[in-house]
Amino acid sequence: MSSTPKVSLSYRDAGVDIDAGDALVEAIKPFAKRTMREGVLGSIGGFGALFEISKKYKEPVLVSGTDGVGTKLKLAFHLNRHDTVGIDLVAMSVNDILVQGAEPLFFLDYFACGKLDVPTATDVIKGVAKGCELAGCALIGGETAEMPSMYPDGEYDLAGFAVGAVEKSKIIDGSKIVPGDVVLGLASSGAHSNGYSLVRKIISVAKPDLEQDFHGRKLADVLMEPTRIYVKPLLALMAALEIKGMVHVTGGGLVENVPRVLQKNLTAVLHRDGWTMPPLFTWLQQHGGVADDEMHRVFNCGIGMAVIVSKENADTAMAQLKAAGESVTRIGEIRERQGDESQTIVV
């Protein structure tokens, strides 16, 4: 005959601190509030997030994107630096939906850990809010999950998704790209959030002092530089002239991402001398013995976003982007594809 246990267990005894979760929600409310924009109904804390699509759209099409930060988080854990990975999280999704012409409207995040550390989580979500400010979208909600034994001590995972809107007639899908169009390259801020499994492998082999000077900055700072958010300057450019195609250069680099916006009969010819590969990528290639082809498939190599415009609009587009603070160069052109050749050729 079984007896009733004489212990009294709580959720805290099981490893979940409800009070810590409540404290985090209160800590992040001021930062989320700064991201509010027209269309947001209600506030953080409800079961669902409400957003009203602006009447400025006649035929609004919703565009959504989701992503994480990847193994760049492992470097953040190693360095105990959590204030910028939230920007990375937002950037990866808003840049993705931007390339189809969408204005990012709102963002939701998911933060999961084994034991909730409120100061660390607050730093992370502050970064998410900062990313949303840079993108002009609202941090409208999210989820914090404390799951004992699911993650190693001091580690967490991060994911999120963005929703934007575009007028149906203004969707950018690459269908208007023709031979003779120009490919412009917007500079990346670093490795963004791609290729960090290889970055960490190279670090483990080279064993550099991450606090050492690296072209005027600490190497750790260069490696953790958050992903650039291109939303505001490119939305302004869309309003000024026709953009025929945009490419967010993520995993797969230029060679695998550019073809995603090209018709099967077209090839993008990119010129190595069209831009200068930043020192970080030169360092990674040298210390990892990474082949050129592998560099182009894994990293952005200094180009975070490619924009395809007509030859007639190229100079105007470059001037406007430079005036908006972007570093932009002419990196290639579109031509007819020859046989079954690759749709991106680097010469």
N, C-alpha and C positions, 0 to 999 in steps of 0.2 A: 504494500500500500504506500503510494507516494505521499510525501508531506509537502506542505506549502512552504516555499523558500521564505526565510526570515530577512531577506535583504530587500531594499527598496531602490530600484534602479531608475536613473533618469536618462534623458537623451545625452546630457553632458557626460554621464558615465560611459556611454557608448562612443564618445568622441566627437559629438556634434554640439557646438556652442551656439544656441539660438540667440543669446544676447550679443555675441560677436557679430552675427549676421545682421541684427538690427542696428548695431553700431556702425557697420559698414554702410548700410543704406542711408543713415543720417549723415555720415561723413561725405558721401558722394553727391548728395542732393544739390549743394551749391554749385558744383561743377557741371552737373547735368543741366541745371537751370540756365546756365550761360549759353547752352546750345539750342535753347528753345527758338522756334521759328513759326511763321504763319502756317497754320494747318494742324498744329498739335492741339489735341483735346485732352484735358485731364493732366495728370502729373505722374511721376514715378511712384510706384507702390500699388497700382491696380493689378488686377489679374491679367488684363490685356492692354496693349497700347493702342490708342486711338489717333488716327490722322485723317484729316479731310483734304482731299485733293483740290488744289486751287481751281477756281472757275476760269483761269486764264487758258487752260487747256480745252480745246474743242473736242479732240479725240485722244485722250490721254492713254498711253500704254505704260504699264508698270514694268520696270526692269529691276531684277534682283540679283544679288551676288553674295556668296558666302565664302569665308576662308578663315585661316588661322595664321599664326605667326611662325609655325614650324619649329625646327630645332634651334633657331635663334634664341628661343627661350632657354635652352641649356646654357648658352653663353651668358644670358642675363642672370641665371641662377649662380653661375660660377663667379661672376663679377658683383653679385648682389646689387644689380641695377635694374630697377623695375619701372622707371618713370617714362620710358619711351616706347616700350613694346606695345602699349595701347595705341599709339599713333600708327605703328606698323599694322596693327590689326584693322584699323579703320581704312588705312590707305589701300590695303590689298583688295578690299571689296569696292570702295567708292571709285578707285581708278578703273576697275573692271567694268562697272556699269556706265561710267563716263564715256567709254569708247564707243558705245552705241548711241551716244547723244543724250543720255539721261542726266538730269539734274538730281543728285542725291537728296532725298527728302528726310529719311530717318534711318537710324542705326540701332541695333540691339546686340548686346554682348552676352557671352556665357563664360563665366569664370568658375573653374572647378579645382578643388584642392583636397588634400587629406585632412589638414587642420588649418582653419582660417586664421591667418595673421592679418589683423585689421590694417596696420600701417602699410604692409606690403600691398595688400589688395587695394587700398586707397590710392597708392602711387600708380598702380596699374590702371585703375578706372579713371583717375585724373588724366592719364595719357590718352585714354579712349575719348574722354570729353574734349581734350585739346585737338585730337584728330578730327572730331566732328566739327569743331569750330573752324578748323582750316578748310574743311570740305563744305561748310555751310549747311550741314544737316543736323537734325536733332537727335540727341541721345535720348531715345523715347522709352527705353526699358532694358531689361536684361535679366540674367539669372545668376545667382551665386550658389554653387553646390559644394557643401562640405561633406566629403565622403571618406571616412576613416579607412585606412589601409589601401585605398585605391591609388595613392600617389606617394612617392618618397617624401620624407620630411623636407620642408622648405621648397617643394616644387608645386607647380600648378599647371593647368592647361587653359588655353584661351582660344575662343572662337567667336565669330560674330557674323552678322549679315546686314547688308544695306539694301534699301529699296528706294528707287528713284522713278522719275516719270519723264517721258518724252512725248512730244506731239507725234502722232502716228506718221504724218507726212514728213517728219524730220528725223526719222530713225536713220542712223548711220550704219550701213551694213556692207560697205565696200562695193556695192553694185555699180556705182558711177565711176570707179577707177578705170582709167584707160592708159594705154602706152603714152609716155611723155610726161605723165604726172611726176611730181617731185616728192621725195621722202625726206621729211625734216626729223631730226633727232633732238629730243629734249633731254638734257643731262640728268642723270640719276644723282642721288645724294650719297650713293655707296652701293653696297650689295643688296640694299632693300631687304626683303625677307625671303630670298631664294638662294639655294646652294649652301646653306649653313652646315649641312652634314659634311660637305667637302671642306668648307672653311675650318670646321672644328678638327677634321682629320689632319689638315695641313698644320694647324696650330699644335696638335699633339706630336707631329713629326719635327717641326721646326723649333718648338719650345721657346718662342720669343718672350721677352718681358713685355707684357701687355701695357705696362705703364711707361714704356720707353717713348721717346719723342719720335713721331712719325710725320715728317713734313709739317712740323709746327703744331701738331696735336698728339695726344696720347693715342697709341695704337688701339687701345680699348675703346676710345671715343669714336674712332673711325669705323671700327667694326660694329659698334652699336648705333651708329647714326640711323635715325628712323627713316623709313620709306617716304619719299617725296610725294606729296599730294598735289595733283595737277588740276584739280577741279575748277577753281575759280578762273585762272587764266585761259583755260580751254573753253569753258562756257562762254567767256567773253569773246573768244575768237570765233566760236560758232555763230554768235550773234552778228559778227562783222562780215564774215565771208563763208563760202562753202568749204567745209571739210569733207573730203571724200572717204577717208578711212582713218582710224586711230588704232594703235596697237599698244596695249600695256605689256611691257617687256618683263615677264615673270619667268617661271621655270620653263626652260627650253630656249631662253635667250631670244635674240633677234631672229635666228635662223628658223626656229620652229613657231614663233608667234606671228611674224609678218604674214605667212601664208594663210592664216586664219581669216584675213580680210580680203584676200585676193580671189578673183575668179580663176578657174582652172587654166585659162589660156594666158595668164599673166605671170611675170617673174619680176621680183624686186632685185635690182643690182645695187648692192651696198659697197661703199668704198672705205677701205681701212683708214685711208688718210683723211676721211671726212670728219673724224673726231679723234681726240686724243684719249687713249685709255688711261683712266686715273691711276695714281700710284698704288692704290690698294690692290687692284687687279694684277698689276705688274708684279707686286710682291707675292700675291697668292700663286701666280703662275710660276714664278722662279722658285719659290720655296716648296711648291708641290710638284714641280716638274710636269705641270699640266699642259697637254697639247693644245694648239690653237683651236682646233675643232671642238675639243671638249670645253674650253673656255667659252666659246660662242654658244654652246648648247646648255651650259649650266648657269652662267652669269649674264647680267645685263651689260657688262663690260663698259659701263659709263653712260648708256642710253636707257633711260627709264620709260620713255614714251616716244613712239614714232607717230608722226602726223603726215598724212598724205593729202596734198592739195594740187591744184592745177599749176602748171608752170607759170601762168600769168599771175597767180595769187601768192607765189612762194615768197617773194621779197616782202610784200605787205604783211604776210603772216609772221615771218621772222621778225620784222620790226616791231609788230604788236606784242609778240611773246617776249622779246627782249625788254621792251618798255615795262612789261608786267613782272620783270625780275627773273625770267627764265633764261638759262644758257641754252641756246639753240643753234644748230648747224645744219647745213644741207648734206645729208649722208648718202643719198642715192636717188635712183629714178626707177620708174616702171617701164618695162618693155614687154613685147610679145614673148611668150614662152616658146622655147625651141625644143620640140620633141617632148621627152619625159624628164627634162632637166629639173633640178630642184627649183622651187618657187622663190627661194632666197639664195642669192649668190653673193659671197663676200669676196671682193677682188682687191 
